[in-house]
Amino acid sequence: MMAKIAVDTKNVGNYLHAFLRLHHDREERDGLTRFKQRIAALKLLLSETENQPQVEHSKPGRHSTEIELF
């Protein structure tokens, strides 16, 4: 369970860093061009995010609804 939380946290952190990098485009003077480039980059980021691996280390014989506390 902790491994899954760590993977999810890492994925969210990577997504947020990539999202912030989308806004480092102030050198583009044309607002419409900048907007179109951001939209294209955001679509790419979202498609990459959907394809990220979801690692789940579950023990055999346990149901996914059970919670391991210790």
TORZADREN-965499 format. One record per residue (C-alpha): residue number from 1; x, y, z. Coordinates in steps of 0.1 Angstrom, whole numbers, plus 5000, padded with zeros to 4 digits. Example, Ala and Ser with C-alpha at 12.3 -4.5 7.8 and 13.67 -1.06 7.14 Angstrom:
# TORZADREN-965499
@nr: 1 px: 5123 py: 4955 pz: 5078
@nr: 2 px: 5137 py: 4989 pz: 5071
# end
This chain:
# TORZADREN-965499
@nr: 1 px: 5000 py: 5000 pz: 5000
@nr: 2 px: 5028 py: 5024 pz: 5008
@nr: 3 px: 5045 py: 5016 pz: 4975
@nr: 4 px: 5013 py: 5026 pz: 4957
@nr: 5 px: 5011 py: 5058 pz: 4976
@nr: 6 px: 5047 py: 5066 pz: 4968
@nr: 7 px: 5042 py: 5059 pz: 4931
@nr: 8 px: 5011 py: 5081 pz: 4930
@nr: 9 px: 5028 py: 5109 pz: 4949
@nr: 10 px: 5057 py: 5108 pz: 4924
@nr: 11 px: 5033 py: 5108 pz: 4894
@nr: 12 px: 5014 py: 5138 pz: 4908
@nr: 13 px: 5047 py: 5156 pz: 4915
@nr: 14 px: 5060 py: 5149 pz: 4880
@nr: 15 px: 5027 py: 5161 pz: 4865
@nr: 16 px: 5027 py: 5193 pz: 4884
@nr: 17 px: 5063 py: 5201 pz: 4875
@nr: 18 px: 5055 py: 5195 pz: 4838
@nr: 19 px: 5024 py: 5216 pz: 4841
@nr: 20 px: 5044 py: 5245 pz: 4855
@nr: 21 px: 5069 py: 5242 pz: 4827
@nr: 22 px: 5041 py: 5248 pz: 4802
@nr: 23 px: 5039 py: 5284 pz: 4815
@nr: 24 px: 5075 py: 5292 pz: 4809
@nr: 25 px: 5068 py: 5306 pz: 4774
@nr: 26 px: 5069 py: 5343 pz: 4779
@nr: 27 px: 5093 py: 5348 pz: 4750
@nr: 28 px: 5064 py: 5341 pz: 4726
@nr: 29 px: 5049 py: 5376 pz: 4720
@nr: 30 px: 5017 py: 5365 pz: 4702
@nr: 31 px: 4991 py: 5355 pz: 4728
@nr: 32 px: 4971 py: 5333 pz: 4704
@nr: 33 px: 5002 py: 5314 pz: 4693
@nr: 34 px: 5012 py: 5310 pz: 4729
@nr: 35 px: 4977 py: 5297 pz: 4738
@nr: 36 px: 4978 py: 5272 pz: 4709
@nr: 37 px: 5012 py: 5259 pz: 4719
@nr: 38 px: 5001 py: 5255 pz: 4755
@nr: 39 px: 4970 py: 5236 pz: 4744
@nr: 40 px: 4991 py: 5212 pz: 4723
@nr: 41 px: 5016 py: 5207 pz: 4751
@nr: 42 px: 4988 py: 5201 pz: 4776
@nr: 43 px: 4972 py: 5175 pz: 4754
@nr: 44 px: 5005 py: 5157 pz: 4752
@nr: 45 px: 5010 py: 5159 pz: 4789
@nr: 46 px: 4976 py: 5145 pz: 4796
@nr: 47 px: 4981 py: 5116 pz: 4772
@nr: 48 px: 5014 py: 5108 pz: 4788
@nr: 49 px: 4998 py: 5110 pz: 4823
@nr: 50 px: 4971 py: 5085 pz: 4813
@nr: 51 px: 4998 py: 5061 pz: 4801
@nr: 52 px: 5018 py: 5062 pz: 4833
@nr: 53 px: 5022 py: 5028 pz: 4850
@nr: 54 px: 5001 py: 5021 pz: 4881
@nr: 55 px: 5023 py: 4999 pz: 4903
@nr: 56 px: 5004 py: 4979 pz: 4929
@nr: 57 px: 5022 py: 4954 pz: 4951
@nr: 58 px: 4995 py: 4933 pz: 4965
@nr: 59 px: 5001 py: 4900 pz: 4983
@nr: 60 px: 4986 py: 4869 pz: 4968
@nr: 61 px: 4953 py: 4858 pz: 4984
@nr: 62 px: 4943 py: 4893 pz: 4995
@nr: 63 px: 4915 py: 4913 pz: 4981
@nr: 64 px: 4921 py: 4948 pz: 4968
@nr: 65 px: 4894 py: 4962 pz: 4992
@nr: 66 px: 4914 py: 4951 pz: 5023
@nr: 67 px: 4936 py: 4975 pz: 5040
@nr: 68 px: 4969 py: 4965 pz: 5054
@nr: 69 px: 4976 py: 4986 pz: 5085
@nr: 70 px: 5009 py: 4971 pz: 5097
# end
